[in-house]
Amino acid sequence: MLKNTALEIRIKALTDVLKERALQDKQWGVQDRDWGTWLLILQEETGEFSKACLESKYGGDKKKIGEELVQVCAVALAMLECWNRTVAKNRGKNQ
């Protein structure tokens, strides 16, 4: 039973993001993109988050804020995964 401790809230947030990442991987596969493309994707997602915030202020569905924020975090995580794959591939090349 959740008591909404800081750790439980963090676990829920991370679980939500990981579920979204799994959906993204299923839809798009592994994404190794250039940083300009990643930035555009992230900006598109932050734009949807901003839109949800604005719409909720004027009677829109407040749940959309959380949903969009999960997508922002999931894209940022995908970017970090791409970075880590790039670092792993290049390990030892500059030595």
C-alpha positions in Angstrom: 0.0 0.0 0.0 1.5 3.3 -1.0 1.9 5.9 1.7 3.3 8.5 -0.8 6.8 8.7 0.8 9.4 10.4 -1.2 10.9 7.1 -2.3 7.5 5.7 -3.3 6.7 8.8 -5.4 10.1 8.5 -7.1 9.6 4.8 -7.8 6.2 5.6 -9.4 7.7 8.4 -11.5 10.6 6.2 -12.7 8.2 3.3 -13.4 6.0 5.6 -15.5 9.0 6.8 -17.5 10.3 3.3 -18.0 6.9 2.1 -19.3 6.9 5.0 -21.7 10.4 4.1 -22.9 9.3 0.6 -23.5 6.4 1.9 -25.7 8.8 4.2 -27.6 11.2 1.3 -28.2 8.3 -0.9 -29.4 7.1 1.9 -31.8 10.4 3.3 -33.0 13.1 0.7 -32.1 16.5 1.8 -30.8 17.0 5.5 -31.7 20.5 6.7 -32.5 20.0 10.2 -33.8 22.1 13.2 -34.2 21.8 15.8 -31.4 19.9 18.3 -33.5 17.2 15.8 -34.2 17.0 14.8 -30.6 16.7 18.4 -29.6 13.8 18.9 -32.0 12.0 15.8 -30.6 12.5 17.0 -27.0 11.3 20.5 -27.9 8.2 19.0 -29.5 7.5 17.0 -26.3 8.0 20.1 -24.1 5.7 22.0 -26.4 3.0 19.4 -25.8 3.6 19.6 -22.0 3.3 23.4 -22.2 0.1 23.1 -24.2 -1.3 20.7 -21.6 -0.4 23.1 -18.8 -2.2 26.0 -20.6 -5.2 24.0 -21.4 -5.6 22.7 -17.9 -5.6 26.3 -16.6 -8.7 26.9 -18.7 -10.6 23.7 -17.8 -8.7 21.1 -19.7 -7.8 17.6 -18.4 -5.2 18.0 -15.7 -4.1 14.4 -16.2 -2.6 15.4 -19.6 0.1 17.4 -17.7 1.4 14.2 -16.1 1.2 12.2 -19.3 3.1 14.8 -21.3 5.7 15.2 -18.6 6.3 11.5 -18.6 6.9 11.7 -22.4 9.4 14.6 -21.9 11.3 12.5 -19.3 11.2 9.4 -21.5 12.7 11.3 -24.5 15.4 12.8 -22.3 16.2 9.3 -21.1 16.3 8.0 -24.7 18.8 10.8 -25.4 20.9 9.7 -22.5 20.8 6.1 -23.7 21.9 7.2 -27.1 24.8 9.1 -25.5 25.8 6.1 -23.5 25.7 3.9 -26.6 27.9 6.4 -28.4 30.4 6.5 -25.6 30.5 2.7 -25.4 31.1 2.4 -29.1 33.9 5.0 -29.0 35.6 3.6 -25.9 39.3 3.1 -26.7 39.2 4.9 -30.1 40.9 8.1 -28.7 43.6 6.3 -26.9 
